[in-house]
């Protein structure tokens, strides 16, 4: 009789066969973590779960994973979240609910104008809390300051009419801003050059990501005049840096409100980009703006000009640092409150400046309203 093969060899072969896909899956998932697997803090588990949803189908092509995520009904979820935010909480429930949010997202309530948690009737009021006047001083030595509290995702010169949303992932400047009137070189076919008013200038950009625990208002980064508001209805995908690395042209897909105009060096724009649960983007001097509508046409946008045509004159109730001019745009002073988000999102600045403009930033650094972005 032939001797029976030892059982250990069969079981070891089975184990080695099972280990192969496990190792492959670990390597594929390590791409999203960027390092060796470590225990995930409780605070970061919702974001980790989102990245898991995108990577759990690790045997599928990346395009299918992104398409699966984009199929989620994020606009419906954001509207439901917005309605829930407006529901008043019983007084006895406010402190435990808000304390949980503070602990989860690391909110600094010592900066809030009202520190008493019982003062905020609902989640919406808590998200839009105001700060004490002295906690955000404006940098006088910089011609450009941060419009929001957050994290610097990317910054630099705009090249080839493409802008980086995160390192190595770009989006089209023309798709992001939409068609623009010609300001400079009549013979140039480049969209970037179309925005420049002088050949001695260049086009720069900076992206600030607001996390859920950050201060949710955004401010004017300089003295400038807003001439046009352009509202792009769209998706409401997460703008978390981990997702931004996966979804090309994420900022062009998401709903956004672009304010464009002029500052002392030429073209200037501030764009508030919506995200999941951030369907509500409010601009204080524009009461007509309505975001996250139930229906919209893909690729459409809606303009409102603050420059009068014929007998049309723009009028607005005066707020600190905001002044209407007789049909010539809305003048914003440096540091003036411009608008607010309903949770956390992204601000993108695109501006013309002399070629010797330099940023005083590092990618990934934390920044607060009023801190300098760069100088000449």
C-alpha positions in Angstrom: 0.0 0.0 0.0 1.1 3.5 -0.7 1.7 5.5 2.4 -1.0 8.2 3.0 0.4 11.8 2.6 0.6 13.6 5.9 -2.5 15.8 6.6 -0.3 18.7 7.7 1.0 19.2 4.1 -2.5 19.5 2.7 -3.6 21.9 5.4 -0.4 24.0 5.0 -1.0 24.1 1.3 -4.6 25.3 1.9 -3.4 27.9 4.3 -0.8 29.2 1.8 -3.4 29.3 -0.9 -5.7 31.4 1.3 -2.9 33.7 2.3 -2.3 34.9 -1.3 -5.6 36.9 -1.7 -5.3 38.2 1.9 -1.8 39.5 1.1 -3.0 41.1 -2.1 -6.0 42.7 -0.3 -3.7 44.0 2.4 -1.4 45.6 -0.2 -4.4 47.1 -2.1 -5.9 48.5 1.1 -2.5 49.9 2.2 -2.6 52.2 -0.8 -5.5 54.1 0.9 -3.9 54.2 4.3 -0.5 55.2 3.0 1.3 53.2 5.7 1.3 50.1 7.9 -2.1 49.2 9.2 -2.7 50.6 12.7 -5.8 50.7 15.0 -8.1 53.6 13.8 -9.1 56.1 16.5 -12.9 56.3 17.1 -12.9 59.9 15.9 -11.8 58.9 12.4 -13.9 55.8 12.0 -16.6 57.4 9.9 -14.0 58.6 7.4 -12.2 55.3 7.5 -15.5 53.6 6.7 -15.9 55.8 3.7 -12.5 54.9 2.4 -13.3 51.2 3.1 -16.5 51.5 0.9 -14.3 52.8 -1.9 -11.6 50.1 -1.4 -13.6 47.0 -0.2 -14.1 46.0 -3.8 -10.3 45.9 -4.1 -10.5 43.3 -6.8 -12.6 45.7 -9.0 -11.0 48.5 -11.2 -10.8 51.9 -9.5 -13.2 53.4 -12.0 -16.0 51.0 -10.8 -15.3 51.8 -7.2 -15.6 55.5 -7.9 -18.7 55.0 -10.0 -20.3 53.0 -7.1 -19.6 55.8 -4.7 -20.9 58.5 -7.1 -24.2 56.5 -7.4 -25.0 57.1 -3.7 -27.9 59.5 -3.3 -25.8 62.2 -1.5 -28.1 65.1 -2.4 -31.1 63.4 -0.8 -29.0 62.5 2.2 -27.8 66.1 2.5 -31.3 67.5 2.3 -32.5 65.1 5.0 -29.5 66.1 7.1 -30.3 69.8 6.6 -33.9 69.2 7.9 -32.6 67.3 10.9 -30.2 70.1 11.7 -33.2 72.5 12.0 -35.1 70.4 14.5 -34.9 72.0 18.0 -33.6 69.8 20.7 -35.0 69.7 24.2 -32.9 71.7 26.6 -31.8 68.7 28.6 -30.6 66.9 25.4 -28.5 69.8 24.0 -25.4 69.4 26.2 -24.9 65.6 25.7 -25.5 65.9 21.9 -23.2 68.8 21.4 -20.6 67.4 23.8 -20.5 64.2 21.7 -19.9 66.3 18.5 -17.2 68.4 20.3 -15.4 65.2 21.4 -15.7 63.5 18.0 -14.4 66.4 15.9 -12.2 68.3 18.4 -14.2 71.6 18.5 -12.6 74.4 20.5 -15.6 76.0 22.3 -13.3 78.4 24.1 -13.3 80.5 20.9 -17.0 80.5 20.5 -18.9 83.8 21.2 -21.3 81.8 23.3 -19.8 78.8 25.2 -23.0 77.7 26.9 -24.2 74.7 24.9 -27.8 75.2 26.1 -27.9 78.4 24.0 -27.9 76.5 20.7 -31.4 75.3 19.9 -30.4 72.8 17.2 -27.4 71.4 15.3 -27.6 74.0 12.6 -27.1 76.8 15.1 -24.2 75.0 16.7 -22.5 74.4 13.3 -22.9 78.1 12.4 -21.7 79.4 15.8 -19.9 82.7 15.8 -16.5 83.4 17.3 -15.2 85.9 19.8 -14.0 89.1 18.0 -10.4 88.9 19.1 -9.7 85.2 18.3 -9.1 85.8 14.6 -6.8 88.9 14.1 -6.1 89.9 10.5 -2.5 89.7 9.3 -1.6 93.3 8.3 1.6 92.3 6.5 0.0 90.1 3.9 -2.1 91.2 1.0 -4.0 88.0 1.1 -5.3 86.2 4.2 -7.0 82.8 4.8 -10.8 83.0 4.1 -11.5 80.1 6.5 -10.3 77.8 9.2 -9.0 74.6 7.8 -6.2 72.6 6.2 -4.2 73.7 3.1 -4.7 71.0 0.5 -2.8 72.6 -2.3 -1.5 75.9 -3.6 0.7 77.3 -6.3 0.7 78.6 -9.9 -2.0 77.5 -12.4 -0.3 75.8 -15.3 -1.9 74.6 -18.6 -5.3 75.7 -17.4 -5.3 72.7 -15.0 -5.4 73.0 -11.2 -4.5 70.4 -8.6 -7.2 69.6 -6.0 -4.6 67.4 -4.2 -1.1 66.4 -5.1 -1.2 64.7 -8.6 -4.9 65.0 -9.1 -6.1 67.8 -11.3 -9.3 69.4 -12.6 -10.0 71.7 -15.5 -10.1 75.4 -14.7 -12.6 76.1 -17.4 -15.0 73.4 -16.2 -14.6 74.7 -12.6 -15.3 78.4 -13.3 -17.4 78.1 -16.5 -17.1 80.5 -19.5 -15.5 83.9 -18.7 -15.3 87.2 -20.5 -12.0 88.0 -22.1 -9.8 90.2 -20.0 -6.4 90.2 -21.6 -4.6 88.8 -24.7 -7.2 88.8 -27.5 -5.1 86.3 -29.6 -4.6 83.7 -26.8 -6.5 80.4 -26.9 -5.6 79.4 -23.3 -8.3 79.8 -20.7 -5.7 80.7 -18.1 -4.4 83.6 -20.3 -8.0 84.7 -21.0 -8.3 85.6 -17.3 -5.1 87.6 -17.0 -5.3 91.4 -17.5 -1.5 91.8 -17.9 1.3 89.7 -19.4 3.4 90.6 -16.3 1.0 88.7 -14.0 0.4 85.0 -13.4 -2.6 83.0 -12.1 -2.4 81.4 -8.6 -4.6 79.2 -6.6 -5.0 77.9 -3.0 -7.4 75.2 -1.7 -8.6 75.3 2.0 -10.4 72.2 3.3 -12.8 72.8 6.2 -13.3 69.7 8.5 -16.6 69.2 10.4 -15.1 70.6 13.6 -13.9 73.8 12.0 -15.5 77.3 12.2 -18.0 77.2 9.3 -18.1 80.8 8.1 -15.9 82.1 5.3 -14.5 85.6 5.0 -13.1 87.9 2.4 -9.4 87.2 1.9 -8.6 90.7 0.6 -10.2 94.0 -0.5 -11.9 93.3 -3.7 -15.1 93.8 -5.7 -17.5 91.0 -6.6 -19.1 91.3 -10.0 -20.7 88.0 -10.6 -22.1 85.0 -8.7 -22.3 81.8 -10.6 -24.1 78.8 -9.0 -23.3 75.3 -10.3 -25.8 72.7 -9.1 -24.2 69.3 -8.9 -23.3 66.3 -6.8 -22.5 66.4 -3.1 -19.6 64.0 -2.8 -17.3 64.1 0.2 -14.3 66.5 -0.3 -12.2 64.7 2.3 -8.6 64.6 1.0 -8.8 60.8 0.9 -11.7 61.0 -1.5 -10.2 63.9 -3.5 -7.2 61.6 -4.3 -9.6 59.1 -5.9 -12.2 61.2 -7.8 -10.7 63.2 -10.7 -12.3 66.7 -11.1 -14.2 66.3 -7.8 -14.5 70.0 -7.4 -16.1 70.3 -10.9 -18.6 67.5 -10.1 -19.8 69.0 -6.8 -22.3 71.8 -6.3 -20.4 75.1 -5.8 -20.9 78.9 -5.7 -18.2 80.9 -7.5 -17.9 84.7 -6.8 -15.7 86.4 -9.4 -14.5 90.0 -9.7 -11.5 92.2 -9.4 -8.8 93.1 -6.9 -5.9 95.5 -7.1 -3.9 93.1 -9.3 -6.7 91.9 -11.7 -8.9 88.8 -11.7 -10.0 87.4 -8.4 -12.4 84.5 -7.5 -13.6 82.8 -4.3 -15.5 79.5 -4.8 -17.4 77.7 -2.0 -17.5 74.0 -2.9 -20.3 71.9 -1.3 -20.0 68.4 0.0 -22.0 65.6 1.5 -24.3 67.0 4.2 -23.2 70.5 3.1 -26.0 71.2 0.5 -26.6 74.6 2.2 -24.1 77.3 1.0 -25.2 80.7 2.1 -23.8 84.1 0.8 -24.9 86.9 3.2 -25.3 89.6 0.6 -27.3 87.4 -1.9 -30.7 86.4 -0.6 -31.7 84.9 -3.9 -29.2 82.1 -3.8 -30.8 78.7 -3.2 -28.5 75.6 -3.1 -29.2 71.8 -3.1 -32.5 72.0 -5.0 -34.3 68.7 -5.6 -33.9 68.9 -9.4 -31.3 70.4 -11.6 -29.9 70.0 -15.1 -26.5 68.3 -15.2 -23.8 70.7 -16.4 -26.0 73.8 -15.9 -25.2 77.0 -14.0 -27.1 80.1 -12.9 -25.6 83.6 -13.0 -26.4 86.7 -11.1 -24.6 89.8 -12.1 -23.9 92.5 -9.4 -23.1 94.9 -12.2 -26.2 96.8 -13.4 -27.3 96.5 -16.9 -29.2 99.6 -18.1 -31.6 100.5 -15.3 -30.9 97.5 -13.0 -29.1 98.5 -9.8 -28.1 95.9 -7.2 -29.2 96.7 -3.6 -28.3 94.9 -0.5 -28.7 95.4 3.2 -25.4 96.6 4.6 -23.3 94.3 6.7 -19.9 94.8 8.3 -17.3 95.1 5.5 -19.8 94.7 2.7 -20.9 97.7 0.7 -23.1 97.8 -2.4 -22.1 100.2 -5.2 -24.5 101.7 -7.7 -24.6 98.8 -10.1 -20.8 98.3 -10.1 -20.5 95.3 -7.9 -20.3 94.4 -4.2 -17.2 95.8 -2.4 -15.8 93.4 0.2 -13.3 94.5 2.8 -10.5 92.3 4.0 -11.7 90.0 6.7 -15.5 90.7 6.1 -17.8 87.8 6.7 -19.0 86.6 3.3 -21.0 83.4 3.9 -21.2 80.0 5.7 -21.5 76.3 5.2 -23.8 73.9 7.0 -21.0 71.5 8.1 -17.5 71.4 6.5 -16.4 71.8 2.9 -13.8 73.6 0.7 -12.8 77.1 -0.4 -10.9 77.5 -3.6 -9.2 80.9 -4.3 -8.1 81.7 -7.9 -6.4 85.1 -8.4 -4.2 87.1 -10.7 -1.0 88.6 -9.2 2.5 89.7 -10.2 4.8 86.8 -11.0 6.9 87.6 -7.9 4.0 86.7 -5.6 5.0 84.0 -3.1 3.0 81.8 -0.7 4.0 81.5 2.9 2.4 78.0 3.2 3.1 74.3 3.5 0.8 71.7 2.0 -1.2 70.0 4.9 -0.7 72.8 7.4 -3.5 74.0 9.6 -4.6 77.6 9.0 -7.1 80.0 10.5 -9.1 83.0 9.3 -7.0 86.1 9.1 -3.6 84.3 8.8 -1.4 85.4 5.8 -1.4 83.3 2.7 1.4 85.1 0.8 3.0 88.4 0.0 4.6 90.4 -2.8 
